[in-house]
Amino acid sequence: MEHKKAKITQVRSIIGRPERQKRTMEALGLSKINQVKEVVLTPQVEGMINKVKHLLLVEEI
């Protein structure tokens, strides 16, 4: 079975955000604005994206 993938781009700064959101962004592999990562959409990753979706642009591949 082929897993769904998504391209996530950090579009807002994590400066002044709660520590929990900063750690979530780090766990997703994002640390700079306009940085792009391709991720496999597991339930865990989808949950992390949901927690910081206001900082991200998400495009399904």
CHARMM internal coordinates of N, CA and C (Angstrom, degrees):
IC EDIT
DIST 1 N 1 CA 1.4564
DIST 1 CA 1 C 1.5240
ANGL 1 N 1 CA 1 C 110.18
DIST 1 C 2 N 1.3089
ANGL 1 CA 1 C 2 N 114.99
DIHE 1 N 1 CA 1 C 2 N 131.97
DIST 2 N 2 CA 1.4697
ANGL 1 C 2 N 2 CA 120.58
DIHE 1 CA 1 C 2 N 2 CA -178.94
DIST 2 CA 2 C 1.5307
ANGL 2 N 2 CA 2 C 109.40
DIHE 1 C 2 N 2 CA 2 C -82.66
DIST 2 C 3 N 1.3278
ANGL 2 CA 2 C 3 N 116.02
DIHE 2 N 2 CA 2 C 3 N 128.85
DIST 3 N 3 CA 1.4670
ANGL 2 C 3 N 3 CA 120.08
DIHE 2 CA 2 C 3 N 3 CA 178.03
DIST 3 CA 3 C 1.5165
ANGL 3 N 3 CA 3 C 109.81
DIHE 2 C 3 N 3 CA 3 C -81.31
DIST 3 C 4 N 1.3330
ANGL 3 CA 3 C 4 N 116.23
DIHE 3 N 3 CA 3 C 4 N 145.03
DIST 4 N 4 CA 1.4609
ANGL 3 C 4 N 4 CA 120.29
DIHE 3 CA 3 C 4 N 4 CA 175.80
DIST 4 CA 4 C 1.5197
ANGL 4 N 4 CA 4 C 108.18
DIHE 3 C 4 N 4 CA 4 C -72.98
DIST 4 C 5 N 1.3204
ANGL 4 CA 4 C 5 N 115.41
DIHE 4 N 4 CA 4 C 5 N 146.55
DIST 5 N 5 CA 1.4582
ANGL 4 C 5 N 5 CA 120.82
DIHE 4 CA 4 C 5 N 5 CA 177.90
DIST 5 CA 5 C 1.5164
ANGL 5 N 5 CA 5 C 108.97
DIHE 4 C 5 N 5 CA 5 C -123.49
DIST 5 C 6 N 1.3180
ANGL 5 CA 5 C 6 N 115.20
DIHE 5 N 5 CA 5 C 6 N 159.73
DIST 6 N 6 CA 1.4580
ANGL 5 C 6 N 6 CA 120.54
DIHE 5 CA 5 C 6 N 6 CA 176.52
DIST 6 CA 6 C 1.5126
ANGL 6 N 6 CA 6 C 108.76
DIHE 5 C 6 N 6 CA 6 C -141.52
DIST 6 C 7 N 1.3198
ANGL 6 CA 6 C 7 N 114.19
DIHE 6 N 6 CA 6 C 7 N 152.23
DIST 7 N 7 CA 1.4575
ANGL 6 C 7 N 7 CA 120.85
DIHE 6 CA 6 C 7 N 7 CA 174.73
DIST 7 CA 7 C 1.5259
ANGL 7 N 7 CA 7 C 105.53
DIHE 6 C 7 N 7 CA 7 C -104.84
DIST 7 C 8 N 1.3338
ANGL 7 CA 7 C 8 N 117.24
DIHE 7 N 7 CA 7 C 8 N 119.85
DIST 8 N 8 CA 1.4652
ANGL 7 C 8 N 8 CA 120.24
DIHE 7 CA 7 C 8 N 8 CA -180.00
DIST 8 CA 8 C 1.5223
ANGL 8 N 8 CA 8 C 108.75
DIHE 7 C 8 N 8 CA 8 C -111.90
DIST 8 C 9 N 1.3195
ANGL 8 CA 8 C 9 N 115.52
DIHE 8 N 8 CA 8 C 9 N 135.04
DIST 9 N 9 CA 1.4592
ANGL 8 C 9 N 9 CA 122.81
DIHE 8 CA 8 C 9 N 9 CA -178.82
DIST 9 CA 9 C 1.5247
ANGL 9 N 9 CA 9 C 108.44
DIHE 8 C 9 N 9 CA 9 C -124.14
DIST 9 C 10 N 1.3236
ANGL 9 CA 9 C 10 N 116.59
DIHE 9 N 9 CA 9 C 10 N 129.41
DIST 10 N 10 CA 1.4667
ANGL 9 C 10 N 10 CA 119.69
DIHE 9 CA 9 C 10 N 10 CA 175.91
DIST 10 CA 10 C 1.5218
ANGL 10 N 10 CA 10 C 107.92
DIHE 9 C 10 N 10 CA 10 C -77.72
DIST 10 C 11 N 1.3341
ANGL 10 CA 10 C 11 N 116.69
DIHE 10 N 10 CA 10 C 11 N 121.53
DIST 11 N 11 CA 1.4631
ANGL 10 C 11 N 11 CA 120.58
DIHE 10 CA 10 C 11 N 11 CA -177.38
DIST 11 CA 11 C 1.5243
ANGL 11 N 11 CA 11 C 113.02
DIHE 10 C 11 N 11 CA 11 C -114.59
DIST 11 C 12 N 1.3448
ANGL 11 CA 11 C 12 N 117.18
DIHE 11 N 11 CA 11 C 12 N -9.70
DIST 12 N 12 CA 1.4686
ANGL 11 C 12 N 12 CA 119.93
DIHE 11 CA 11 C 12 N 12 CA 178.29
DIST 12 CA 12 C 1.5120
ANGL 12 N 12 CA 12 C 109.44
DIHE 11 C 12 N 12 CA 12 C -132.96
DIST 12 C 13 N 1.3234
ANGL 12 CA 12 C 13 N 115.40
DIHE 12 N 12 CA 12 C 13 N 154.95
DIST 13 N 13 CA 1.4559
ANGL 12 C 13 N 13 CA 122.27
DIHE 12 CA 12 C 13 N 13 CA -176.94
DIST 13 CA 13 C 1.5266
ANGL 13 N 13 CA 13 C 111.44
DIHE 12 C 13 N 13 CA 13 C -74.48
DIST 13 C 14 N 1.3330
ANGL 13 CA 13 C 14 N 115.72
DIHE 13 N 13 CA 13 C 14 N 151.69
DIST 14 N 14 CA 1.4645
ANGL 13 C 14 N 14 CA 120.08
DIHE 13 CA 13 C 14 N 14 CA 175.48
DIST 14 CA 14 C 1.5324
ANGL 14 N 14 CA 14 C 111.24
DIHE 13 C 14 N 14 CA 14 C -96.66
DIST 14 C 15 N 1.3304
ANGL 14 CA 14 C 15 N 116.65
DIHE 14 N 14 CA 14 C 15 N 3.53
DIST 15 N 15 CA 1.4684
ANGL 14 C 15 N 15 CA 119.59
DIHE 14 CA 14 C 15 N 15 CA 177.61
DIST 15 CA 15 C 1.5254
ANGL 15 N 15 CA 15 C 108.67
DIHE 14 C 15 N 15 CA 15 C -64.22
DIST 15 C 16 N 1.3225
ANGL 15 CA 15 C 16 N 116.34
DIHE 15 N 15 CA 15 C 16 N 131.07
DIST 16 N 16 CA 1.4518
ANGL 15 C 16 N 16 CA 121.37
DIHE 15 CA 15 C 16 N 16 CA 178.31
DIST 16 CA 16 C 1.5271
ANGL 16 N 16 CA 16 C 113.95
DIHE 15 C 16 N 16 CA 16 C 80.19
DIST 16 C 17 N 1.3259
ANGL 16 CA 16 C 17 N 117.21
DIHE 16 N 16 CA 16 C 17 N 3.65
DIST 17 N 17 CA 1.4665
ANGL 16 C 17 N 17 CA 120.95
DIHE 16 CA 16 C 17 N 17 CA 178.08
DIST 17 CA 17 C 1.5241
ANGL 17 N 17 CA 17 C 109.35
DIHE 16 C 17 N 17 CA 17 C -87.12
DIST 17 C 18 N 1.3395
ANGL 17 CA 17 C 18 N 117.27
DIHE 17 N 17 CA 17 C 18 N 158.69
DIST 18 N 18 CA 1.4708
ANGL 17 C 18 N 18 CA 119.92
DIHE 17 CA 17 C 18 N 18 CA 177.34
DIST 18 CA 18 C 1.5312
ANGL 18 N 18 CA 18 C 111.14
DIHE 17 C 18 N 18 CA 18 C -60.45
DIST 18 C 19 N 1.3241
ANGL 18 CA 18 C 19 N 116.32
DIHE 18 N 18 CA 18 C 19 N 149.95
DIST 19 N 19 CA 1.4612
ANGL 18 C 19 N 19 CA 122.42
DIHE 18 CA 18 C 19 N 19 CA -178.34
DIST 19 CA 19 C 1.5334
ANGL 19 N 19 CA 19 C 111.41
DIHE 18 C 19 N 19 CA 19 C -55.06
DIST 19 C 20 N 1.3122
ANGL 19 CA 19 C 20 N 115.96
DIHE 19 N 19 CA 19 C 20 N -37.07
DIST 20 N 20 CA 1.4627
ANGL 19 C 20 N 20 CA 120.26
DIHE 19 CA 19 C 20 N 20 CA -178.96
DIST 20 CA 20 C 1.5365
ANGL 20 N 20 CA 20 C 111.46
DIHE 19 C 20 N 20 CA 20 C -61.52
DIST 20 C 21 N 1.3427
ANGL 20 CA 20 C 21 N 116.61
DIHE 20 N 20 CA 20 C 21 N -41.13
DIST 21 N 21 CA 1.4622
ANGL 20 C 21 N 21 CA 120.66
DIHE 20 CA 20 C 21 N 21 CA 178.40
DIST 21 CA 21 C 1.5283
ANGL 21 N 21 CA 21 C 110.64
DIHE 20 C 21 N 21 CA 21 C -68.25
DIST 21 C 22 N 1.3304
ANGL 21 CA 21 C 22 N 117.00
DIHE 21 N 21 CA 21 C 22 N -38.44
DIST 22 N 22 CA 1.4688
ANGL 21 C 22 N 22 CA 120.79
DIHE 21 CA 21 C 22 N 22 CA 177.97
DIST 22 CA 22 C 1.5247
ANGL 22 N 22 CA 22 C 110.59
DIHE 21 C 22 N 22 CA 22 C -61.37
DIST 22 C 23 N 1.3349
ANGL 22 CA 22 C 23 N 116.42
DIHE 22 N 22 CA 22 C 23 N -42.91
DIST 23 N 23 CA 1.4715
ANGL 22 C 23 N 23 CA 120.39
DIHE 22 CA 22 C 23 N 23 CA 179.75
DIST 23 CA 23 C 1.5250
ANGL 23 N 23 CA 23 C 111.29
DIHE 22 C 23 N 23 CA 23 C -67.77
DIST 23 C 24 N 1.3345
ANGL 23 CA 23 C 24 N 116.82
DIHE 23 N 23 CA 23 C 24 N -35.33
DIST 24 N 24 CA 1.4637
ANGL 23 C 24 N 24 CA 120.41
DIHE 23 CA 23 C 24 N 24 CA 177.90
DIST 24 CA 24 C 1.5263
ANGL 24 N 24 CA 24 C 110.07
DIHE 23 C 24 N 24 CA 24 C -64.85
DIST 24 C 25 N 1.3296
ANGL 24 CA 24 C 25 N 117.59
DIHE 24 N 24 CA 24 C 25 N -42.80
DIST 25 N 25 CA 1.4593
ANGL 24 C 25 N 25 CA 121.09
DIHE 24 CA 24 C 25 N 25 CA 178.36
DIST 25 CA 25 C 1.5275
ANGL 25 N 25 CA 25 C 110.51
DIHE 24 C 25 N 25 CA 25 C -62.75
DIST 25 C 26 N 1.3179
ANGL 25 CA 25 C 26 N 115.83
DIHE 25 N 25 CA 25 C 26 N -40.73
DIST 26 N 26 CA 1.4675
ANGL 25 C 26 N 26 CA 120.66
DIHE 25 CA 25 C 26 N 26 CA 178.21
DIST 26 CA 26 C 1.5372
ANGL 26 N 26 CA 26 C 110.14
DIHE 25 C 26 N 26 CA 26 C -63.08
DIST 26 C 27 N 1.3232
ANGL 26 CA 26 C 27 N 116.76
DIHE 26 N 26 CA 26 C 27 N -41.33
DIST 27 N 27 CA 1.4651
ANGL 26 C 27 N 27 CA 121.32
DIHE 26 CA 26 C 27 N 27 CA 179.91
DIST 27 CA 27 C 1.5346
ANGL 27 N 27 CA 27 C 111.02
DIHE 26 C 27 N 27 CA 27 C -65.33
DIST 27 C 28 N 1.3271
ANGL 27 CA 27 C 28 N 116.88
DIHE 27 N 27 CA 27 C 28 N -30.17
DIST 28 N 28 CA 1.4584
ANGL 27 C 28 N 28 CA 120.71
DIHE 27 CA 27 C 28 N 28 CA 176.90
DIST 28 CA 28 C 1.5279
ANGL 28 N 28 CA 28 C 111.49
DIHE 27 C 28 N 28 CA 28 C -79.26
DIST 28 C 29 N 1.3310
ANGL 28 CA 28 C 29 N 116.69
DIHE 28 N 28 CA 28 C 29 N -8.64
DIST 29 N 29 CA 1.4561
ANGL 28 C 29 N 29 CA 120.94
DIHE 28 CA 28 C 29 N 29 CA 178.06
DIST 29 CA 29 C 1.5147
ANGL 29 N 29 CA 29 C 113.86
DIHE 28 C 29 N 29 CA 29 C 87.97
DIST 29 C 30 N 1.3279
ANGL 29 CA 29 C 30 N 116.62
DIHE 29 N 29 CA 29 C 30 N 20.02
DIST 30 N 30 CA 1.4623
ANGL 29 C 30 N 30 CA 120.53
DIHE 29 CA 29 C 30 N 30 CA -178.65
DIST 30 CA 30 C 1.5233
ANGL 30 N 30 CA 30 C 110.50
DIHE 29 C 30 N 30 CA 30 C -111.86
DIST 30 C 31 N 1.3306
ANGL 30 CA 30 C 31 N 116.23
DIHE 30 N 30 CA 30 C 31 N 134.57
DIST 31 N 31 CA 1.4612
ANGL 30 C 31 N 31 CA 119.24
DIHE 30 CA 30 C 31 N 31 CA 179.74
DIST 31 CA 31 C 1.5224
ANGL 31 N 31 CA 31 C 113.09
DIHE 30 C 31 N 31 CA 31 C -139.40
DIST 31 C 32 N 1.3297
ANGL 31 CA 31 C 32 N 118.24
DIHE 31 N 31 CA 31 C 32 N -10.97
DIST 32 N 32 CA 1.4635
ANGL 31 C 32 N 32 CA 121.30
DIHE 31 CA 31 C 32 N 32 CA -178.25
DIST 32 CA 32 C 1.5227
ANGL 32 N 32 CA 32 C 109.83
DIHE 31 C 32 N 32 CA 32 C -134.30
DIST 32 C 33 N 1.3273
ANGL 32 CA 32 C 33 N 115.50
DIHE 32 N 32 CA 32 C 33 N 151.80
DIST 33 N 33 CA 1.4615
ANGL 32 C 33 N 33 CA 120.26
DIHE 32 CA 32 C 33 N 33 CA 176.97
DIST 33 CA 33 C 1.5273
ANGL 33 N 33 CA 33 C 108.69
DIHE 32 C 33 N 33 CA 33 C -64.70
DIST 33 C 34 N 1.3204
ANGL 33 CA 33 C 34 N 115.83
DIHE 33 N 33 CA 33 C 34 N 142.90
DIST 34 N 34 CA 1.4716
ANGL 33 C 34 N 34 CA 125.55
DIHE 33 CA 33 C 34 N 34 CA -177.78
DIST 34 CA 34 C 1.5218
ANGL 34 N 34 CA 34 C 113.89
DIHE 33 C 34 N 34 CA 34 C 71.10
DIST 34 C 35 N 1.3363
ANGL 34 CA 34 C 35 N 117.49
DIHE 34 N 34 CA 34 C 35 N 6.33
DIST 35 N 35 CA 1.4607
ANGL 34 C 35 N 35 CA 120.43
DIHE 34 CA 34 C 35 N 35 CA 175.05
DIST 35 CA 35 C 1.5328
ANGL 35 N 35 CA 35 C 107.90
DIHE 34 C 35 N 35 CA 35 C -74.34
DIST 35 C 36 N 1.3475
ANGL 35 CA 35 C 36 N 116.13
DIHE 35 N 35 CA 35 C 36 N 138.84
DIST 36 N 36 CA 1.4625
ANGL 35 C 36 N 36 CA 121.69
DIHE 35 CA 35 C 36 N 36 CA -175.82
DIST 36 CA 36 C 1.5254
ANGL 36 N 36 CA 36 C 109.57
DIHE 35 C 36 N 36 CA 36 C -120.13
DIST 36 C 37 N 1.3334
ANGL 36 CA 36 C 37 N 115.99
DIHE 36 N 36 CA 36 C 37 N 137.59
DIST 37 N 37 CA 1.4724
ANGL 36 C 37 N 37 CA 121.66
DIHE 36 CA 36 C 37 N 37 CA 175.53
DIST 37 CA 37 C 1.5155
ANGL 37 N 37 CA 37 C 108.08
DIHE 36 C 37 N 37 CA 37 C -132.74
DIST 37 C 38 N 1.3310
ANGL 37 CA 37 C 38 N 115.23
DIHE 37 N 37 CA 37 C 38 N 145.32
DIST 38 N 38 CA 1.4567
ANGL 37 C 38 N 38 CA 120.66
DIHE 37 CA 37 C 38 N 38 CA 171.00
DIST 38 CA 38 C 1.5160
ANGL 38 N 38 CA 38 C 107.07
DIHE 37 C 38 N 38 CA 38 C -100.56
DIST 38 C 39 N 1.3348
ANGL 38 CA 38 C 39 N 117.21
DIHE 38 N 38 CA 38 C 39 N 126.93
DIST 39 N 39 CA 1.4565
ANGL 38 C 39 N 39 CA 120.70
DIHE 38 CA 38 C 39 N 39 CA -178.24
DIST 39 CA 39 C 1.5239
ANGL 39 N 39 CA 39 C 110.32
DIHE 38 C 39 N 39 CA 39 C -128.41
DIST 39 C 40 N 1.3312
ANGL 39 CA 39 C 40 N 115.76
DIHE 39 N 39 CA 39 C 40 N 150.69
DIST 40 N 40 CA 1.4621
ANGL 39 C 40 N 40 CA 121.63
DIHE 39 CA 39 C 40 N 40 CA 172.96
DIST 40 CA 40 C 1.5282
ANGL 40 N 40 CA 40 C 106.86
DIHE 39 C 40 N 40 CA 40 C -83.98
DIST 40 C 41 N 1.3240
ANGL 40 CA 40 C 41 N 116.59
DIHE 40 N 40 CA 40 C 41 N 131.63
DIST 41 N 41 CA 1.4634
ANGL 40 C 41 N 41 CA 120.72
DIHE 40 CA 40 C 41 N 41 CA -175.66
DIST 41 CA 41 C 1.5287
ANGL 41 N 41 CA 41 C 111.98
DIHE 40 C 41 N 41 CA 41 C -82.47
DIST 41 C 42 N 1.3262
ANGL 41 CA 41 C 42 N 115.56
DIHE 41 N 41 CA 41 C 42 N 79.21
DIST 42 N 42 CA 1.4591
ANGL 41 C 42 N 42 CA 120.78
DIHE 41 CA 41 C 42 N 42 CA 171.15
DIST 42 CA 42 C 1.5264
ANGL 42 N 42 CA 42 C 106.79
DIHE 41 C 42 N 42 CA 42 C -84.76
DIST 42 C 43 N 1.3290
ANGL 42 CA 42 C 43 N 118.36
DIHE 42 N 42 CA 42 C 43 N 163.80
DIST 43 N 43 CA 1.4716
ANGL 42 C 43 N 43 CA 119.28
DIHE 42 CA 42 C 43 N 43 CA 177.16
DIST 43 CA 43 C 1.5305
ANGL 43 N 43 CA 43 C 112.63
DIHE 42 C 43 N 43 CA 43 C -56.27
DIST 43 C 44 N 1.3443
ANGL 43 CA 43 C 44 N 116.65
DIHE 43 N 43 CA 43 C 44 N -36.00
DIST 44 N 44 CA 1.4659
ANGL 43 C 44 N 44 CA 119.94
DIHE 43 CA 43 C 44 N 44 CA -179.26
DIST 44 CA 44 C 1.5301
ANGL 44 N 44 CA 44 C 110.92
DIHE 43 C 44 N 44 CA 44 C -66.28
DIST 44 C 45 N 1.3181
ANGL 44 CA 44 C 45 N 116.49
DIHE 44 N 44 CA 44 C 45 N -44.76
DIST 45 N 45 CA 1.4680
ANGL 44 C 45 N 45 CA 120.48
DIHE 44 CA 44 C 45 N 45 CA -179.22
DIST 45 CA 45 C 1.5256
ANGL 45 N 45 CA 45 C 109.98
DIHE 44 C 45 N 45 CA 45 C -68.14
DIST 45 C 46 N 1.3315
ANGL 45 CA 45 C 46 N 116.99
DIHE 45 N 45 CA 45 C 46 N -39.43
DIST 46 N 46 CA 1.4683
ANGL 45 C 46 N 46 CA 119.34
DIHE 45 CA 45 C 46 N 46 CA 177.66
DIST 46 CA 46 C 1.5223
ANGL 46 N 46 CA 46 C 110.82
DIHE 45 C 46 N 46 CA 46 C -60.57
DIST 46 C 47 N 1.3292
ANGL 46 CA 46 C 47 N 117.19
DIHE 46 N 46 CA 46 C 47 N -38.49
DIST 47 N 47 CA 1.4635
ANGL 46 C 47 N 47 CA 121.45
DIHE 46 CA 46 C 47 N 47 CA 177.68
DIST 47 CA 47 C 1.5124
ANGL 47 N 47 CA 47 C 111.71
DIHE 46 C 47 N 47 CA 47 C -64.43
DIST 47 C 48 N 1.3419
ANGL 47 CA 47 C 48 N 116.55
DIHE 47 N 47 CA 47 C 48 N -41.75
DIST 48 N 48 CA 1.4713
ANGL 47 C 48 N 48 CA 120.06
DIHE 47 CA 47 C 48 N 48 CA 178.52
DIST 48 CA 48 C 1.5239
ANGL 48 N 48 CA 48 C 110.61
DIHE 47 C 48 N 48 CA 48 C -65.04
DIST 48 C 49 N 1.3402
ANGL 48 CA 48 C 49 N 116.71
DIHE 48 N 48 CA 48 C 49 N -42.17
DIST 49 N 49 CA 1.4683
ANGL 48 C 49 N 49 CA 120.45
DIHE 48 CA 48 C 49 N 49 CA 178.54
DIST 49 CA 49 C 1.5242
ANGL 49 N 49 CA 49 C 109.91
DIHE 48 C 49 N 49 CA 49 C -61.64
DIST 49 C 50 N 1.3396
ANGL 49 CA 49 C 50 N 117.25
DIHE 49 N 49 CA 49 C 50 N -41.01
DIST 50 N 50 CA 1.4691
ANGL 49 C 50 N 50 CA 121.42
DIHE 49 CA 49 C 50 N 50 CA 179.15
DIST 50 CA 50 C 1.5195
ANGL 50 N 50 CA 50 C 112.21
DIHE 49 C 50 N 50 CA 50 C -60.02
DIST 50 C 51 N 1.3349
ANGL 50 CA 50 C 51 N 117.16
DIHE 50 N 50 CA 50 C 51 N -37.48
DIST 51 N 51 CA 1.4681
ANGL 50 C 51 N 51 CA 121.34
DIHE 50 CA 50 C 51 N 51 CA -177.21
DIST 51 CA 51 C 1.5221
ANGL 51 N 51 CA 51 C 112.61
DIHE 50 C 51 N 51 CA 51 C -68.54
DIST 51 C 52 N 1.3379
ANGL 51 CA 51 C 52 N 117.25
DIHE 51 N 51 CA 51 C 52 N -27.65
DIST 52 N 52 CA 1.4736
ANGL 51 C 52 N 52 CA 119.98
DIHE 51 CA 51 C 52 N 52 CA -177.00
DIST 52 CA 52 C 1.5335
ANGL 52 N 52 CA 52 C 111.24
DIHE 51 C 52 N 52 CA 52 C -125.42
DIST 52 C 53 N 1.3418
ANGL 52 CA 52 C 53 N 116.45
DIHE 52 N 52 CA 52 C 53 N 27.47
DIST 53 N 53 CA 1.4669
ANGL 52 C 53 N 53 CA 119.12
DIHE 52 CA 52 C 53 N 53 CA -175.36
DIST 53 CA 53 C 1.5370
ANGL 53 N 53 CA 53 C 113.04
DIHE 52 C 53 N 53 CA 53 C -62.88
DIST 53 C 54 N 1.3282
ANGL 53 CA 53 C 54 N 117.77
DIHE 53 N 53 CA 53 C 54 N -22.26
DIST 54 N 54 CA 1.4674
ANGL 53 C 54 N 54 CA 121.08
DIHE 53 CA 53 C 54 N 54 CA 177.97
DIST 54 CA 54 C 1.5287
ANGL 54 N 54 CA 54 C 111.95
DIHE 53 C 54 N 54 CA 54 C -72.66
DIST 54 C 55 N 1.3357
ANGL 54 CA 54 C 55 N 117.70
DIHE 54 N 54 CA 54 C 55 N -10.68
DIST 55 N 55 CA 1.4686
ANGL 54 C 55 N 55 CA 121.95
DIHE 54 CA 54 C 55 N 55 CA 178.75
DIST 55 CA 55 C 1.5280
ANGL 55 N 55 CA 55 C 111.73
DIHE 54 C 55 N 55 CA 55 C -104.96
DIST 55 C 56 N 1.3334
ANGL 55 CA 55 C 56 N 117.04
DIHE 55 N 55 CA 55 C 56 N -4.72
DIST 56 N 56 CA 1.4546
ANGL 55 C 56 N 56 CA 121.41
DIHE 55 CA 55 C 56 N 56 CA -170.19
DIST 56 CA 56 C 1.5255
ANGL 56 N 56 CA 56 C 113.08
DIHE 55 C 56 N 56 CA 56 C -122.24
DIST 56 C 57 N 1.3357
ANGL 56 CA 56 C 57 N 114.62
DIHE 56 N 56 CA 56 C 57 N 158.97
DIST 57 N 57 CA 1.4513
ANGL 56 C 57 N 57 CA 122.86
DIHE 56 CA 56 C 57 N 57 CA 165.07
DIST 57 CA 57 C 1.5198
ANGL 57 N 57 CA 57 C 104.92
DIHE 56 C 57 N 57 CA 57 C -115.49
DIST 57 C 58 N 1.3329
ANGL 57 CA 57 C 58 N 117.76
DIHE 57 N 57 CA 57 C 58 N 124.07
DIST 58 N 58 CA 1.4650
ANGL 57 C 58 N 58 CA 122.18
DIHE 57 CA 57 C 58 N 58 CA -175.76
DIST 58 CA 58 C 1.5257
ANGL 58 N 58 CA 58 C 108.90
DIHE 57 C 58 N 58 CA 58 C -115.66
DIST 58 C 59 N 1.3478
ANGL 58 CA 58 C 59 N 115.34
DIHE 58 N 58 CA 58 C 59 N 126.63
DIST 59 N 59 CA 1.4723
ANGL 58 C 59 N 59 CA 120.89
DIHE 58 CA 58 C 59 N 59 CA 177.09
DIST 59 CA 59 C 1.5175
ANGL 59 N 59 CA 59 C 107.76
DIHE 58 C 59 N 59 CA 59 C -125.90
DIST 59 C 60 N 1.3352
ANGL 59 CA 59 C 60 N 116.56
DIHE 59 N 59 CA 59 C 60 N 123.66
DIST 60 N 60 CA 1.4663
ANGL 59 C 60 N 60 CA 119.51
DIHE 59 CA 59 C 60 N 60 CA 176.65
DIST 60 CA 60 C 1.5091
ANGL 60 N 60 CA 60 C 109.57
DIHE 59 C 60 N 60 CA 60 C -74.74
DIST 60 C 61 N 1.3248
ANGL 60 CA 60 C 61 N 115.89
DIHE 60 N 60 CA 60 C 61 N 142.06
DIST 61 N 61 CA 1.4784
ANGL 60 C 61 N 61 CA 120.79
DIHE 60 CA 60 C 61 N 61 CA -179.13
DIST 61 CA 61 C 1.5209
ANGL 61 N 61 CA 61 C 108.42
DIHE 60 C 61 N 61 CA 61 C -104.10
END
COOR INIT
IC SEED 1 N 1 CA 1 C
IC BUILD
